[in-house]
Amino acid sequence: MSDERSDEGFAQRWVYGNPEAALTITEFGDLECPYCGAAAPVLRELVDTSEDQVRLVWRHFPLYTVHPFALTAALAAEAAGRQGAFWPMVEKLFKHQDRLDDASIVEYGRFLELDTSTLVGDAAQQYAEAVRADYADGIALGVHGTPTLFVEDTPYLGKVTLNDLRDELGLSRRGASRARS
């Protein structure tokens, strides 16, 4: 797992897995979205069992009109990421989607041993442009809801199941590559 950013074209956000993986899944997601929460363990397992062939790139797409704490959660994840804890914070936020208020986020930050002063409120606003850029990129790519996945640069319209994603990526059930034609 890596809390590094990639500067290669489409993959410009937080990377889970091998940053040099041959295959990229990009997720435009909302940390308050229950469907994103359900997809998270599937995507992590896909990456974890891919023998370093697949990486997941996260892009923020907070649906703030439906999920009132989505933007707060996105800013907190960015702030945690600047402290090397993007993915641990994302996991906490998904696990506690029913508690994404400022006080709860500070509690998660304390648990992760982070400097909580930048996680919420005015201090977290320094990360707003990164979230805005992800959202704007999503709009430009036709994202309307979450989770929206892209396999390389192609929208993925299938079910977010381990087997369906492995098939789409040309991976065997164990994760090893199959010959692609």
URLIN-V734940 format. One record per pair of residues at least 24 apart in sequence whose ideal C-beta (glycine too) atoms are under 7 Angstrom apart, sorted by the first residue. I is the first residue (numbers start at 1). J is the second residue. D is the distance in whole Angstrom. If there is no record, write none. Layout:
i;j;d
I;J;D
I;J;D
This chain:
i;j;d
1;87;6
3;81;6
3;84;5
3;85;7
3;86;5
3;87;6
6;57;7
10;153;6
11;57;4
13;57;5
13;58;5
13;59;5
13;134;6
14;57;7
14;58;5
14;81;6
14;86;5
15;55;5
15;57;6
16;44;7
16;47;6
16;55;7
16;56;4
16;87;6
17;47;4
17;54;6
17;55;4
17;56;6
18;52;4
18;55;6
19;55;6
21;52;6
21;53;6
21;54;5
21;55;4
22;53;6
23;53;6
23;54;5
23;169;5
24;55;6
24;57;6
24;152;6
25;54;6
25;56;5
25;149;6
25;151;6
26;57;4
26;59;6
26;149;7
26;150;4
27;56;6
27;58;6
27;59;7
27;147;5
27;149;5
28;59;5
28;61;4
28;138;4
28;143;5
28;146;6
28;147;7
28;148;4
29;58;6
29;61;6
29;146;5
29;147;5
30;61;6
30;62;5
30;63;5
30;67;6
30;70;5
30;146;4
31;70;6
31;73;4
31;74;6
31;77;6
31;90;7
31;93;5
31;94;7
32;67;4
32;69;5
32;70;4
32;73;6
32;97;6
32;100;6
33;63;7
33;67;6
33;146;5
33;147;7
34;97;7
35;146;7
35;147;6
36;146;5
36;147;5
37;94;5
37;97;5
39;147;5
39;160;4
40;94;5
42;160;6
42;161;6
42;162;6
45;162;6
46;162;6
46;165;5
46;166;7
49;175;4
50;171;6
50;175;5
51;175;5
51;176;6
53;171;7
53;177;6
54;169;6
59;134;4
59;137;7
59;138;6
60;131;5
60;134;4
60;135;6
61;134;7
61;135;6
61;138;5
61;143;6
61;146;5
61;148;7
62;131;7
62;135;7
63;146;6
69;100;4
69;101;7
71;131;7
72;100;6
72;102;7
72;105;7
72;120;7
73;100;5
74;131;5
75;124;4
75;127;5
75;128;7
75;131;6
76;105;5
76;119;5
76;120;6
76;124;6
78;127;4
78;130;5
78;131;6
79;118;4
79;119;5
79;124;5
79;127;6
80;109;7
80;112;7
80;114;6
80;119;7
83;114;5
83;115;6
85;112;5
85;114;6
88;112;5
